[in-house]
Amino acid sequence: MFVALVFILADSKTTSMSRQHFDEGSPRKYTLTVFLSFVAIFCFVMLMKLWQGDFMPGATNDENELTAAEVPHASTEVTDVSGPPKEESIKVVLPNGTELNAFKGGIEDKLVAYLNDSTSKAGKDVWFDFDNLNFKLNSAEITEDSYAQIQNIEAILKAYPKLKIKIGGYTDKTGDSAANMKLSQERAAAVFDALKKINGNPEQLTGAEGYGSQFAKASAEAPDEERMKDRRISLGIRAK
């Protein structure tokens, strides 16, 4: 509306002045030229501002911008994850009637199937990998969401009183081998201690040992998707 009004006024002024006779070199003729030039430049500037969105009558640019408090921030917490991607959720039923929330093909599913198989034997080479057990990056601190699986293992120990297990810790080949050995031992011990705190029969827990990167299969230069398989905590069957 503002620009239209300017055009109307300019047109009115031009019409009024065009009715007057201007001699060559008349001051009024130069006044009209300057006025029309100013109007043309002003209208051009206003049109450009409207086109670029810089001038919005009745509103400010602040109404179209997010404040710092409104901008979403990504989480900076990073964890080391053991195990494969999660699959279908299932219920694992134990001999005492307890039902566990687990994943199809996860440690609870495989372990209970193994324990229910009368032909399976315990041994130093029988291991099951945790698939929902996380640690904070480069530490042995277990994340809160990991305790659900630790509690599931405790429930399995309770349902199978003859079961005896050992906890093993493993890392990939990146970094210093001595530091990896230390970290794997600390993580295995952390899981062992967590089970020991909630388990009613400590005789079922035979120990915890870190193996570092000595059993890692992926090279240090391999993609993280491959090296992730080497970063794990496992449960070994010593008796069933």
N, C-alpha and C positions, 0 to 999 in steps of 0.2 A: 504493500500500500504506500510505503514511504517513497519508493522509487517512482511509482505511478504518479504521485502527487507532484514530484519534481518535474516530471515530463509535462504534466498539465500546465504547471506554472510557466515552464519554459516556452511552451507552445503559445500560451496566452500572451506572454511578454513579446514573443516574436511577431505574433499577429498584430498586436497593438502598434509595435514599432514599425512594422512593414507598411502601415498605412501612411507613415510620415515620409516626406521626400528628403533624401540625403544627397547632398552634393558631394562631389568627389573630394575626399579629404575631410569630410565632416566629422567632428568629434563624436557625434552620436553613432556614426557608423562604426567607429573603432570600439566604442563602448559596447555595442551590440555584439561585435565579434568576440571581445574578451569574455562577455557574459556567457555566450553560447559555448565557448571553449571550456569555461569552468564547469558549466552544467554537464557537458559531454564527459569530461574527465571524472567528475564526481559520480555520475551514473555508472560509468565503467568500473570504478573502484568498488561501488556498492554491489554491482552484479557479480564481480569476482569474489567478493567476500561471501555472498550468499551461496555461490556455486561451490566454494571450498568448505562451507560449513563453519567459518570462523565467526560469522555474525548471525546471531539467532535472537531476534527480538523477543523479550519476555523470558529469556533463559540464559544461564551461564554455562560455560564449558565444564565447570566443576560438577554439574549434574550428570554429565555423561562419562565421568571418570571414576574408577574404583579408588578408594582410599587405600593406604598401605595395610590397614587392618582388615580390609575386605578381600585382598588378594590371597588366594589359597597358596599354602606352602606345602611342599612335599616332605614326607618324613625323612629324617636323616639317619634313622637307626638302621644298621646293616647287620645281618646275621649270617653265620655259616650254617648251611642247611645240609643235613645228611639224608640220604635216601632219594628215591625216584619221585617224579611228580605224583600227586595224589590222584587216586582213581575213584571208583564207585564206592559210596558209603554202604556199609553192611552192619549187621549185628552178628557178633561172634558169641555163641552160647557155650558156657563152661559146664562141666559135670555137676556142679553144685547149683545150677540154675541161673547163675549170674550172666547177664548180657552185657557185652562190651560194644561200644561204638568204635568202629574201626573202618579200614579201607580194604576193599577186595584186593588180595595179593599182598597186603601189608604184613608186618611182623606178627600181629595177633592172629590173623587168618592162617598164615603158614605155620606158626608155632603150635597152635592148637590142633591143626590137622596132623602135624608130625607127632604130637603127644598122643593123639587118639589112634595112631597107627601102631598096632601091636608088633609089627615087623621092623619098625625103625629102631635104631640103636644109638645110644649116646656115644660121644667120642670127641677127641680134641679137634677133629676136622669138621665138626657140625656147628655151623654158625648161622645166625639169623640177624639181618641188618635192621636197625631201627629206621623207620621211614617218616616219622613225624617228630624228630628230635633236633632242636636247634640250639645253637650257642651264639652269644654275642661275638662279634668279629674279633678274632685273635685272642679269645679268652675262654675260660672254662665255665663261664656263668651261663647256666641253663635259662632259656627264655621261659616266660610264664606259660605260654601255650603248649610247651613241651611236657608239662607235668601230667597232662591227660594220658599220654602214652606210658609214662612211667607208672602211673597208677594202674593202667591196664595190665602191665607186666606183673605188678604186685598181686593183682587179682588172680592172674594165671598161676603164680607161685602158690597162692593159698588154695586154689582148686586142685592143684597137683602137688601134694605134700612131699612126694618123693623126688620132685624135680630139683636139680642143683645146677646153678648157672655161673658163668664167669663173664665179666664185662671186658671187651676189648676196644681200644681206641686207635684210629687210623687217620693219617693225613695224606695229602697229595705230595708231589715231589717239588713243589715250589718252596723257595726259602731255604734257610739253614737246616740241615738234617738234625742237628742236636736240638735246635729249638722246636722242630716238629716232634721229636721224640718226647720232649718235655710237655708240650701242649697235648699230645695224644694221651699221655699218662694222666695229666690233670683232668682231662675231660672224662676219661674212663672212670677215674676215682670219683668225680662229681656225680656221675650217674649211679655208681655203686653206693655212695653215701646217701643219695636221695632214696634209693630202694631200701637201704638198711634202716632208714628212719621210719618208714611206714610198714616194713615187713615184720610179721610176728614171729618168724622163724629164721634167725640170722644164719643158721647152718645151711640154708639153701643157697647162700651167696658165698662162693668159694674164693673170690678175689677180683681184682681189676688190673689190667696191664695195658700199657701203651706201646704200640708197635711203630709209631712214626710213619715214615713213607716207605719202609722196606718192602711192603706188599703192594704198593701203588702200581697200577698198570699203565696209566696215561703219563706221557712225558710232561716235563715242566712247561713246555711250549705248546701243549695241546689246548684246544678251546676249553673254556671253563665248564661247558656241559659235560665234557669227558672227565675232567679232573674232579668234578663234584662227586662222581661215583667213588673216588678214593677217599674222600673226606666223610668218614662215617663212624658210628658207634655200633658195635655188634654184640650179640648175646650168644655165648657158647654153651652147649649142653654137656654137662659133666655127669649127670645121672638123671634117670627118668623112671 
